[in-house]
Amino acid sequence: MPYKELKERAAKAVQILEERYPDAICSLEYIVPHELMIATRLAAQCTDARVNTVTPELFAKYPSVEAFAEANVEDIEKIIYPCGFYRTKAADIIAACQMLRDEYHSRLPDNLEDLLRLPGIGRKTANLLLGDIYHKPAIVCDTHCIRICGRLGLTDTKDPYKCELKLRELLEPEKSNDFCHRLVLFGRDICSARSPKCDGCPLSHLCPSVQTK
């Protein structure tokens, strides 16, 4: 499909999801910036809902970057055990907070390059932090984004980085971060991985995948 038509399709999808999900917010619960970094690390291979049951105790016990940097790894492991991969995640959380304390004055960096230096932080998390904390244009290519944009024909890859680059070409920068949040809501509500509800889907008239069902 020509680039112009793809860009128009993307703009229509953005508009429709804005109307359906006016509150485009991250489902992970946090108060201060470093808590979102930690919650997102815990969410790897784990549901946001489960993370939200673990973080209240975790953030109460360790209320600052400095507290996490000085934490005992085994104590954190015990708290985050329900999130899975708890040993690796605990080590990453402590190491990331030590780097924040020692190199960034306990403040999250506001650019992709520095965020990617933090242990356990990949492009998905870095983009989420840039968008939600610093309100910069960002594209979070999680499983919902990759699946739905593929079905809509906006992208043709399952590689997160390639998907991100393609969407940067198609989406208006100021709309990109909220669009990704809305894709998560839409993916849970309608366009699920196994049983998408194509009948009555507000994007069905834009979606070439509907015709193949």
N, C-alpha and C positions, 0 to 999 in steps of 0.2 A: 504494500500500500504506500502511496506517495507520502512524503513527510508531512505535507500540509494537512492531509486528511487524518493522519495519525495524531497530529497536534490538536486538531479540532475534536477528535474523539476523546482525547485525554481531557480537554477543557470541559466537554460535556459531562464526562464521568465525575470530574471534580465538582462541578455545579450540582449535579444530582445528589452526590453524597453529602455535600454541604447542607442541602435541604433536608436530607433524611437524618443526618447526625450532626446537628448544629454545634454540639459540644464535643470538639475534637481534643480529647485529653488522653494522656497516657494512663493506662489502667494500673500501673505500679504506683503504690502509695509512698510518698516521701514529703519531707518538709524543706530540708536544705539540700543544696546541690550534690554533695558527696553521697548522700543517701540514695539518690537516683542512680548514681554510678554503681553503688553496691547492689542495689535491688536488681538492676539490669544484669549484673554479673551472676547473681543468684538465679535469674530467670532462664539462663541457658539450660536447655533440656528439662525445663520445669515450667509449670503453668504460672501465670502472673497471680492467679488466685491463691495458690499455695505460698508463693513468695510473700504475699501480703499477710499471711497468717504467721510468718516467721519474723518479719522485720520489726514489728513493734517491740518485741523483747530485745532483739539485737540492737536497735537504735537507742533503746532506753538504757541498756547496759554500756554502750559505747556512743556517747552523745557528740563526739567530735572526731575530726580527722586524726588528731593527736592520740585520742583514746584508742582508735583502731590501730594506729601505727605501733602502739606499745602493748597491744593485746596479746594474750597467750593463744597460740593457734589452736590448741586443743579445746579451749573454752568456746571459741567461735565455731569450731567443728561441731560441737555438741548442739549448739543452737540451730545451725543451718542444716543439720543432718537431713531433715525432711525434703530439702531441695535437691538432693542427689549430688554426686561428685563433690562431696563436702570438703574433702581434703584439698583438692586442687583449688576450689573456690575460696576456701579460708586462706590459703597461702597467697592467692592473688589479691584478695582484699587487703590483707596486711601489707603486702609489698607495694601495692598501689598507693595506699595511704602514707606509707613511709616516703615514697617518692613525692607525693603531694606536699608533705610536711617539709622535706629536705630541699626540694628544688622549686616548689611553686608557692611557698608561703601558705600552705594548707588550702589553696584555692584551686578549683578546677581550671585547667587551661581553656582558653576560648578559641582554640584553633585545632584543626584535625591532626596536624602533624604532631603536636605535643600530646594530645589525648591518646594517640596511638602508641606513644612511648610507655604508657601506663600498663603494668602487668595485667593480663586478662582482658584488655580492652581492644576490641576489633572495630572495624569500620561501622558495623551496625550500631554498636553502643556509642561510639564516638559521634556519629551523626545524630543519634537520639539526644545526646547531651547538648550538642550544638543547637539543635532545634528547640528543645524544651527549656534549657537553662538560659541560653544566650539569644534565643529567637532569631537565629540565623537560618538561611535556606539550608535544608537538609533532607535527605532521602534515606529512610530506614528500610532497607531491603530485607525484611523478615520473610517467613514462609508465606504469610498471607499476601504480602505485596507481590512476591514472585509468582505465586499461583494465580492471583486474580488478574494481574497485569498481563500474564501469559494468556489467560483465557480471553481477555479483552483484545488480544492481538497487539497490545502496545509494546510488548517485548517478546523475544523469541529465545530466551536463555534462562536457565535455572541458576546460573552463576551470579551470586549476589553483586559482585563488583560490576560485571557487565550490565546487569539489570539497572544498577544505580546510574551508570553512565548514560544509558539509553533514556531513562526517565528524566535525567537532567536536561536532555535535549527537548523533551516534550512538555514538561510541566513548567508553569510560571513559578519562579523561585519562591515568591512569597506564599504560594499555595502548597508547596511540596510537603512540608513537614506535617501540616494538618491532614493533608490527603492520605499520608501513610497511616496516621492514627485512625482515620475513618476506614481505611481498608481493613484494619484489624477488626473493628466493630462489624463491618460488612461481612467479613470472612466468617466470623463467629455466628452471625445472625442468619445469613443467606447463602453466601458462596463458600460453603465448607469444602474440605478436601474430598470427602467421599460421596456426599449426597447433597450437591448444590440444589437449592430451591429455585430452579429456573422459571417455573410458573409464577408469575407475579413479581419477578425480580425487576427492580427499577432500572437496571442496566441492560436488560435483555435485548432491547432494540439496538444496542451498541455492540453486543457480544457475538462474535462469529462462532463461539463454542456452543451456543444454544442450538444452532442448526445441525450439529453433529450428534445430538442426544437422541 
